Amino acid sequence: MGRRVKNRSLVEETGVETVEIPKVNTNQRPTGQRGQLVYNKTTNTFQAYIGTGGSAGWFNISTAAGEKTITVDTFQGDGSTTVFGNGSGNTLDGSTAANLSVEPTDATDLQIFIGGVYQVPGTNYTYSGGAITFGSAPPANNGTDSAHIIAVIHNLHKLGE
């Protein structure tokens, strides 16, 4: 927080501010430091430098030719329900039972937030057979904030394909 992007640019036609990712060929990539991003013109992919020691290197984080779909399901807590999915729990509007729109491969294929707070797999929740089970029930709607909103983000494993 509090850091500014140094290579941002303004698109004149739309007035939208964007971030310019360096475009390089495979043989032009820098030696690499964790967190660096490039667009590889040789492979038409966005790449990030990830890892340390012998496992460090440039890894694809997207392909320009293929779309990756990230799915978000939203549910709401009621202060007593701990299981969401497979018909347990409620959707955000409370009109239907909660079901995951995509079958995750495992708990690490999910990012879950309750009221904007990240939930740690294995610590705050477990996943099995289409259902998410929280260690304690997400709070009920108090009418003043969004602490009761459960956001489940799926298909994260596809980002590296």
Backbone as CSV, one residue per row, in Angstrom:
resi,resn,N_x,N_y,N_z,CA_x,CA_y,CA_z,C_x,C_y,C_z
1,MET,0.826,-1.182,0.000,0.000,0.000,0.000,0.868,1.241,0.000
2,GLY,0.353,2.281,-0.600,1.083,3.531,-0.618,2.140,3.612,-1.701
3,ARG,2.326,2.556,-2.488,3.313,2.594,-3.565,2.633,3.000,-4.850
4,ARG,3.337,3.712,-5.677,2.794,4.159,-6.948,3.495,3.423,-8.085
5,VAL,2.755,3.147,-9.120,3.310,2.511,-10.305,4.068,3.562,-11.089
6,LYS,5.330,3.267,-11.430,6.174,4.246,-12.107,5.951,4.294,-13.610
7,ASN,5.519,3.209,-14.222,5.401,3.188,-15.678,3.943,3.240,-16.133
8,ARG,3.132,3.990,-15.437,1.740,4.114,-15.847,1.634,5.098,-17.010
9,SER,0.559,4.981,-17.762,0.365,5.893,-18.886,-1.115,6.225,-19.012
10,LEU,-1.416,7.306,-19.710,-2.776,7.759,-19.903,-3.149,7.553,-21.361
11,VAL,-4.249,6.831,-21.602,-4.726,6.614,-22.957,-5.525,7.850,-23.339
12,GLU,-5.011,8.611,-24.303,-5.596,9.905,-24.662,-7.058,9.803,-25.100
13,GLU,-7.390,8.801,-25.913,-8.736,8.719,-26.463,-9.786,8.534,-25.380
14,THR,-9.465,7.758,-24.356,-10.472,7.419,-23.351,-10.221,8.086,-22.008
15,GLY,-9.023,8.613,-21.799,-8.701,9.215,-20.515,-8.491,8.173,-19.420
16,VAL,-8.325,6.916,-19.797,-8.152,5.832,-18.835,-6.668,5.654,-18.532
17,GLU,-6.342,5.515,-17.258,-4.959,5.285,-16.869,-4.670,3.790,-16.924
18,THR,-3.562,3.412,-17.527,-3.188,2.012,-17.664,-1.772,1.804,-17.146
19,VAL,-1.385,0.560,-17.020,-0.012,0.216,-16.653,0.627,-0.451,-17.851
20,GLU,1.771,0.025,-18.246,2.495,-0.530,-19.386,3.422,-1.634,-18.883
21,ILE,3.188,-2.871,-19.345,4.043,-4.002,-19.008,5.124,-4.078,-20.082
22,PRO,6.396,-4.187,-19.697,7.469,-4.258,-20.697,7.264,-5.434,-21.663
23,LYS,7.466,-5.184,-22.964,7.338,-6.209,-24.002,8.734,-6.601,-24.466
24,VAL,9.053,-7.886,-24.327,10.387,-8.373,-24.688,10.274,-9.729,-25.377
25,ASN,11.319,-10.105,-26.121,11.440,-11.471,-26.622,12.041,-12.333,-25.521
26,THR,11.931,-13.644,-25.666,12.440,-14.556,-24.642,13.900,-14.253,-24.300
27,ASN,14.732,-14.030,-25.318,16.163,-13.793,-25.064,16.451,-12.400,-24.514
28,GLN,15.449,-11.537,-24.427,15.645,-10.188,-23.887,15.188,-10.059,-22.436
29,ARG,14.611,-11.126,-21.873,14.128,-11.039,-20.496,15.293,-10.751,-19.555
30,PRO,15.045,-9.942,-18.511,16.110,-9.671,-17.543,16.449,-10.928,-16.753
31,THR,17.553,-10.889,-16.021,17.945,-12.017,-15.176,16.804,-12.412,-14.262
32,GLY,16.095,-11.451,-13.753,14.878,-11.720,-12.995,15.009,-11.498,-11.506
33,GLN,14.023,-10.825,-10.965,13.845,-10.675,-9.535,12.393,-10.990,-9.243
34,ARG,12.130,-11.609,-8.086,10.761,-11.969,-7.743,9.837,-10.765,-7.894
35,GLY,8.693,-11.013,-8.527,7.688,-9.979,-8.691,7.739,-9.248,-10.010
36,GLN,8.767,-9.464,-10.821,8.837,-8.782,-12.109,7.831,-9.389,-13.083
37,LEU,7.255,-8.537,-13.920,6.314,-8.956,-14.952,6.818,-8.502,-16.314
38,VAL,6.614,-9.336,-17.329,6.917,-8.960,-18.704,5.849,-9.560,-19.613
39,TYR,5.726,-8.998,-20.811,4.942,-9.626,-21.863,5.957,-10.205,-22.839
40,ASN,5.964,-11.542,-22.973,6.921,-12.229,-23.840,6.355,-12.269,-25.257
41,LYS,6.966,-11.494,-26.176,6.504,-11.428,-27.563,6.786,-12.716,-28.318
42,THR,7.768,-13.502,-27.879,8.091,-14.762,-28.546,6.978,-15.784,-28.321
43,THR,6.467,-15.857,-27.082,5.452,-16.861,-26.735,4.039,-16.281,-26.625
44,ASN,3.912,-14.947,-26.788,2.616,-14.272,-26.638,1.974,-14.560,-25.283
45,THR,2.775,-14.464,-24.225,2.270,-14.702,-22.873,2.762,-13.622,-21.918
46,PHE,1.957,-13.371,-20.885,2.442,-12.577,-19.761,3.220,-13.530,-18.880
47,GLN,4.369,-13.083,-18.363,5.191,-13.936,-17.522,5.588,-13.192,-16.255
48,ALA,5.728,-13.953,-15.174,6.170,-13.402,-13.899,7.390,-14.175,-13.438
49,TYR,8.315,-13.472,-12.769,9.477,-14.137,-12.191,9.081,-14.549,-10.788
50,ILE,9.089,-15.851,-10.545,8.577,-16.422,-9.304,9.599,-17.385,-8.723
51,GLY,9.647,-17.472,-7.397,10.449,-18.482,-6.712,11.773,-17.964,-6.210
52,THR,12.491,-18.867,-5.566,13.812,-18.558,-5.031,14.744,-19.725,-5.303
53,GLY,16.016,-19.445,-5.285,17.021,-20.493,-5.449,16.868,-21.239,-6.752
54,GLY,17.003,-22.560,-6.703,16.951,-23.397,-7.892,15.589,-23.479,-8.548
55,SER,14.520,-23.118,-7.819,13.180,-23.200,-8.397,12.715,-21.883,-9.015
56,ALA,13.562,-20.862,-8.959,13.173,-19.554,-9.491,13.203,-19.557,-11.010
57,GLY,12.336,-18.753,-11.607,12.347,-18.631,-13.058,11.147,-17.865,-13.560
58,TRP,11.082,-17.726,-14.889,9.964,-17.052,-15.546,8.871,-18.066,-15.807
59,PHE,7.647,-17.740,-15.400,6.513,-18.645,-15.571,5.368,-17.903,-16.242
60,ASN,4.663,-18.599,-17.137,3.498,-18.016,-17.803,2.401,-17.772,-16.779
61,ILE,1.787,-16.600,-16.855,0.632,-16.339,-16.003,-0.608,-16.104,-16.849
62,SER,-0.466,-16.103,-18.154,-1.612,-16.040,-19.060,-1.129,-16.321,-20.466
63,THR,-2.082,-16.541,-21.337,-1.759,-16.615,-22.760,-2.615,-15.590,-23.467
64,ALA,-2.023,-14.898,-24.394,-2.772,-13.888,-25.138,-3.814,-14.549,-26.029
65,ALA,-3.535,-15.775,-26.477,-4.438,-16.444,-27.398,-5.606,-17.123,-26.690
66,GLY,-5.475,-17.402,-25.408,-6.534,-18.130,-24.715,-7.114,-17.343,-23.565
67,GLU,-8.423,-17.423,-23.429,-9.068,-16.743,-22.314,-9.115,-17.662,-21.109
68,LYS,-8.991,-17.085,-19.947,-9.130,-17.816,-18.706,-10.320,-17.226,-17.972
69,THR,-11.190,-18.059,-17.503,-12.383,-17.584,-16.834,-12.245,-17.788,-15.335
70,ILE,-12.324,-16.704,-14.620,-12.349,-16.750,-13.163,-13.811,-16.601,-12.769
71,THR,-14.301,-17.481,-11.932,-15.702,-17.460,-11.526,-15.798,-17.014,-10.078
72,VAL,-16.769,-16.160,-9.786,-16.992,-15.693,-8.420,-18.420,-16.038,-8.013
73,ASP,-18.567,-16.766,-6.918,-19.872,-17.029,-6.314,-19.978,-16.180,-5.065
74,THR,-21.165,-15.654,-4.790,-21.364,-14.893,-3.560,-22.485,-15.519,-2.749
75,PHE,-22.233,-15.670,-1.485,-23.199,-16.217,-0.546,-23.310,-15.247,0.628
76,GLN,-24.258,-15.521,1.516,-24.356,-14.688,2.700,-24.423,-15.537,3.953
77,GLY,-23.715,-15.058,4.974,-23.751,-15.726,6.265,-25.018,-15.365,7.016
78,ASP,-25.372,-16.227,7.986,-26.534,-15.947,8.824,-26.187,-16.036,10.310
79,GLY,-24.897,-16.233,10.598,-24.464,-16.322,11.984,-24.507,-17.715,12.574
80,SER,-25.105,-18.677,11.830,-25.156,-20.039,12.369,-24.737,-21.106,11.362
81,THR,-24.873,-20.841,10.053,-24.527,-21.824,9.027,-23.023,-21.841,8.796
82,THR,-22.435,-23.041,8.801,-20.998,-23.173,8.555,-20.695,-23.859,7.225
83,VAL,-21.679,-24.523,6.609,-21.455,-25.253,5.356,-22.167,-24.522,4.216
84,PHE,-21.410,-24.271,3.128,-21.946,-23.607,1.946,-21.598,-24.448,0.720
85,GLY,-22.584,-24.686,-0.125,-22.414,-25.520,-1.309,-23.259,-26.767,-1.178
86,ASN,-23.513,-27.422,-2.305,-24.378,-28.605,-2.334,-25.737,-28.331,-1.705
87,GLY,-26.255,-27.115,-1.895,-27.575,-26.768,-1.383,-27.588,-26.253,0.040
88,SER,-26.454,-26.211,0.700,-26.385,-25.679,2.068,-26.000,-24.215,2.026
89,GLY,-26.531,-23.420,2.941,-26.248,-21.998,2.978,-27.148,-21.248,2.019
90,ASN,-27.012,-19.925,1.967,-27.863,-19.092,1.131,-27.060,-18.255,0.155
91,THR,-27.668,-17.998,-1.015,-27.078,-17.058,-1.964,-27.179,-15.660,-1.380
92,LEU,-26.538,-14.716,-2.033,-26.483,-13.358,-1.505,-27.857,-12.737,-1.317
93,ASP,-28.779,-13.000,-2.256,-30.125,-12.429,-2.103,-31.036,-13.290,-1.237
94,GLY,-30.538,-14.441,-0.796,-31.301,-15.307,0.100,-32.411,-16.081,-0.571
95,SER,-32.491,-16.018,-1.909,-33.611,-16.644,-2.605,-33.412,-18.132,-2.886
96,THR,-32.178,-18.573,-2.936,-31.919,-19.975,-3.263,-30.829,-20.535,-2.375
97,ALA,-30.769,-21.864,-2.357,-29.718,-22.537,-1.610,-28.382,-22.351,-2.322
98,ALA,-27.322,-22.348,-1.565,-25.983,-22.099,-2.114,-25.436,-23.328,-2.828
99,ASN,-24.982,-23.104,-4.048,-24.285,-24.127,-4.822,-23.104,-23.467,-5.497
100,LEU,-21.991,-24.171,-5.570,-20.819,-23.645,-6.273,-21.055,-23.795,-7.768
101,SER,-20.778,-22.742,-8.528,-21.022,-22.784,-9.963,-19.965,-23.595,-10.704
102,VAL,-18.820,-23.817,-10.075,-17.729,-24.588,-10.670,-17.211,-25.547,-9.610
103,GLU,-16.912,-26.771,-10.000,-16.364,-27.758,-9.066,-14.860,-27.537,-8.939
104,PRO,-14.390,-27.054,-7.796,-12.948,-26.830,-7.623,-12.180,-28.150,-7.588
105,THR,-10.891,-28.077,-7.938,-10.061,-29.274,-7.850,-9.742,-29.593,-6.396
106,ASP,-9.504,-28.567,-5.583,-9.278,-28.731,-4.143,-9.335,-27.350,-3.487
107,ALA,-9.108,-27.289,-2.187,-9.229,-26.025,-1.443,-8.257,-24.957,-1.943
108,THR,-7.118,-25.378,-2.499,-6.145,-24.391,-2.964,-6.547,-23.764,-4.293
109,ASP,-7.604,-24.278,-4.926,-8.119,-23.703,-6.162,-9.144,-22.612,-5.873
110,LEU,-9.313,-22.282,-4.603,-10.290,-21.281,-4.186,-9.596,-20.143,-3.455
111,GLN,-10.148,-18.973,-3.597,-9.818,-17.875,-2.697,-11.150,-17.443,-2.118
112,ILE,-11.229,-17.414,-0.804,-12.485,-17.087,-0.144,-12.272,-15.882,0.751
113,PHE,-13.229,-14.963,0.671,-13.211,-13.751,1.488,-14.555,-13.636,2.192
114,ILE,-14.521,-13.304,3.465,-15.747,-13.004,4.203,-15.644,-11.550,4.626
115,GLY,-16.569,-10.739,4.123,-16.523,-9.320,4.420,-15.229,-8.678,3.973
116,GLY,-14.630,-9.216,2.893,-13.381,-8.678,2.364,-12.135,-9.215,3.035
117,VAL,-12.278,-10.099,4.020,-11.127,-10.650,4.735,-10.807,-12.040,4.179
118,TYR,-9.560,-12.218,3.729,-9.121,-13.486,3.146,-9.205,-14.608,4.176
119,GLN,-9.713,-15.766,3.734,-9.815,-16.950,4.589,-8.746,-17.962,4.157
120,VAL,-8.012,-18.497,5.107,-6.901,-19.403,4.833,-7.418,-20.842,4.744
121,PRO,-7.132,-21.543,3.606,-7.579,-22.931,3.491,-6.936,-23.790,4.574
122,GLY,-7.727,-24.688,5.151,-7.222,-25.573,6.196,-7.220,-24.933,7.572
123,THR,-7.225,-23.615,7.623,-7.282,-22.896,8.901,-8.676,-22.346,9.136
124,ASN,-9.181,-21.578,8.158,-10.507,-20.971,8.293,-11.611,-21.801,7.639
125,TYR,-11.248,-22.649,6.690,-12.256,-23.460,6.014,-11.616,-24.706,5.433
126,THR,-12.464,-25.688,5.138,-12.051,-26.873,4.394,-13.005,-27.011,3.208
127,TYR,-12.566,-27.767,2.209,-13.403,-28.022,1.045,-13.427,-29.517,0.797
128,SER,-14.631,-30.056,0.566,-14.758,-31.467,0.242,-16.091,-31.701,-0.455
129,GLY,-16.047,-32.425,-1.558,-17.257,-32.864,-2.234,-18.244,-31.774,-2.594
130,GLY,-17.756,-30.622,-3.032,-18.643,-29.558,-3.467,-19.120,-28.631,-2.369
131,ALA,-18.602,-28.792,-1.159,-19.045,-27.940,-0.050,-17.856,-27.325,0.675
132,ILE,-18.039,-26.087,1.087,-17.056,-25.362,1.888,-17.555,-25.371,3.325
133,THR,-16.697,-25.772,4.258,-17.075,-25.788,5.668,-16.162,-24.838,6.430
134,PHE,-16.772,-23.837,7.056,-16.023,-22.862,7.850,-15.893,-23.345,9.282
135,GLY,-14.783,-22.981,9.932,-14.570,-23.331,11.338,-15.565,-22.644,12.247
136,SER,-15.983,-21.447,11.882,-17.033,-20.742,12.613,-17.953,-20.085,11.593
137,ALA,-19.201,-19.910,11.976,-20.212,-19.399,11.044,-19.931,-17.952,10.655
138,PRO,-19.980,-17.642,9.356,-19.878,-16.241,8.931,-21.034,-15.436,9.532
139,PRO,-20.794,-14.166,9.856,-21.820,-13.365,10.530,-23.055,-13.122,9.666
140,ALA,-24.138,-12.782,10.338,-25.384,-12.446,9.660,-25.349,-10.997,9.196
141,ASN,-26.231,-10.655,8.280,-26.351,-9.295,7.783,-26.825,-8.385,8.912
142,ASN,-26.015,-7.378,9.228,-26.400,-6.440,10.285,-26.977,-5.146,9.725
143,GLY,-27.082,-5.053,8.401,-27.673,-3.895,7.766,-26.763,-2.681,7.655
144,THR,-25.540,-2.761,8.185,-24.657,-1.593,8.146,-23.370,-1.810,7.377
145,ASP,-22.940,-3.048,7.201,-21.713,-3.300,6.455,-21.861,-4.598,5.669
146,SER,-20.807,-5.006,5.002,-20.877,-6.215,4.176,-20.145,-7.389,4.807
147,ALA,-20.052,-7.415,6.139,-19.312,-8.485,6.820,-19.912,-9.859,6.568
148,HIS,-21.179,-9.932,6.185,-21.863,-11.202,5.958,-21.636,-11.766,4.563
149,ILE,-21.029,-10.998,3.662,-20.862,-11.439,2.276,-19.666,-12.374,2.151
150,ILE,-19.927,-13.526,1.564,-18.900,-14.540,1.335,-18.633,-14.567,-0.167
151,ALA,-17.416,-14.260,-0.582,-17.044,-14.294,-1.995,-16.111,-15.482,-2.213
152,VAL,-16.487,-16.368,-3.136,-15.702,-17.559,-3.460,-15.207,-17.404,-4.891
153,ILE,-13.893,-17.352,-5.068,-13.292,-17.184,-6.388,-12.727,-18.529,-6.829
154,HIS,-13.136,-18.979,-8.032,-12.762,-20.298,-8.558,-11.839,-20.191,-9.766
155,ASN,-11.298,-21.329,-10.173,-10.527,-21.521,-11.414,-9.177,-20.851,-11.385
156,LEU,-8.622,-20.640,-10.208,-7.315,-20.008,-10.125,-6.219,-20.872,-10.735
157,HIS,-6.403,-22.189,-10.735,-5.391,-23.083,-11.309,-5.224,-22.851,-12.813
158,LYS,-6.218,-22.293,-13.475,-6.153,-22.088,-14.924,-5.272,-20.915,-15.308
159,LEU,-4.952,-20.032,-14.368,-4.153,-18.863,-14.701,-2.773,-19.249,-15.215
160,GLY,-2.209,-20.346,-14.734,-0.871,-20.745,-15.152,-0.850,-21.632,-16.379
161,GLU,-1.997,-21.936,-16.929,-2.030,-22.825,-18.105,-1.695,-22.083,-19.365
